[in-house]
């Protein structure tokens, strides 16, 4: 693992943002499809969470592998280390903050009569802002305490 520097920080945030782009595609797409079958707001909001997970993971993984290949640092071992260091905390932040915020804000916007796509996208932007800040705090913690980034 490398030390924290501007280039690493930009790549780290770029990968997270790219993952969020995947979530921004997956959440509205899946929630829109579900809305064609039901008008139950809780199901639509839950489907936004599922779509966000699928899109976010796929896009983040693609960008992480791409960055590692560009900088000639790709190996299964490096990818496994990244997953070991970042996936558990990303999962916990997602579980306890991102997805509850996504669910409750999308539910709130839907109940306020916003359109489905706008509701989910606005909710994602709010939830993602908190997620990005928390992941960067965690990355800073790893760098300072454990010398891992």
N, C-alpha and C positions, 0 to 999 in steps of 0.2 A: 504494500500500500504506500502511496505517496504522501508527502507532507501537504498541508493546506497551502495553496497559493491561488492567485487570481485565476489562472488557466483551469486548475482543477475545480475551483468553485463555480466558474462559468459552465464547465462541462457537467458538473453535478446538477446544477439547477436546470440546465438545458435538458438533461435526461428526465428530470422530474416534470418539467413543463411539457416535454414531448409525451410523457405518460399521461399528463392531464389532457392533452389534445386528444389522445385515444379515448380517455374517459368522456370528454366533451362530444365525441362522436358516438360512443357506445351508449351512454346514458339516455340522451334524447331519442336515439334510434330505437332502442329497446322499449323505452317508456311509450313512445308513439305507437309502436307495433302493439304493445299490450293494450293501449287505450282504444285500439280498434276492436278489441274483444270484450272490454269491460270499461265501465265508467267509475268503478270503485277507486277512489283517490288513494287509499292505502296500497292497493295493488300496483297502481301506476307509480307511486313514489318508491315502493320496494323494487320495482323493475328498473327504476333509474339507478338504484344502488348496484344491482346486478350488472347492468350494462356498463356502469362506471368501472367496476372491478375488472371486467373482461377487457374493455378497451384500454384501461390504464396499464394493466400488467403487460399486455401484448406490445403496446407502443413503447413503454419504458424498457422492456427487455430488448426490443429491436435497437433502440438508440444506445443502450449500454454496450451491446455487442459491437455495434457500428463504431462507437468511440474507441473502444479497446482495439479494434482492428486498425483504425486509422493511426493510432499512436503505437502500434506494434506491441501492445501489451495484452492482447487477447490470449487467454488460455482458459481451459476449463477450471483450473485451480483459481485463477484470478476472479473469474465469474462466480465461482462457489464462495470465495471469501467475501465478495461484495454482497452476495445473497445472505450469507451468515451474519454479516455485520449490520446490514440495513433492512432486510426483510422483516425480522421480528419487531423492530421498533416501528417500521412503516406500517406493519399490520396492526400493532396496538394503537398507533395514532389514528389510523383509518377506522379501526373498530370503535374506539371510544370518542373520537372527535369528528373526523371527516364524514363518515357515513351517517352518523346521527344528525349532523348539521345538514347534510345533503337531503336526508329524508324529511326532517322537520321544516326546513326552509322551502323545499319543493311542495310539501303538503300545505304550508302556509300560503304560498303564492297561488297554488291551485284553488284553495278555498277562497282566495281573494279574487277569483275569476280571471286570473292571468291565463294565457294560452299555455298549453302543455310544454311546448319547446322552450318558451321564454322562462317559465317557472323552473324547469330543470336546469337550464343554462345559468340563470341568476343564482340559484342555490349552489351550483357547482363552483361558481366563481368565489362565493363567500367561503365555502368549505375548503376549497383549494388554497386560498390565501392563508388560512390557518395552518393547513398541512405543510405548505412550503416553509413557513417560518419555523415550525416545530422540527422539521427534518434538518434544517440548517443549524438549529440549536443543537440537535443531536450530533450532527457531523462535527461541529465545533467542540463538543464535549469529547468525542472520540479522539480528536486531534490533540486536545490539551491533556487529557487524562491518560489515554492509552496509546497515544502516538499513532493512531489508525485513522485513515481517511479513505 
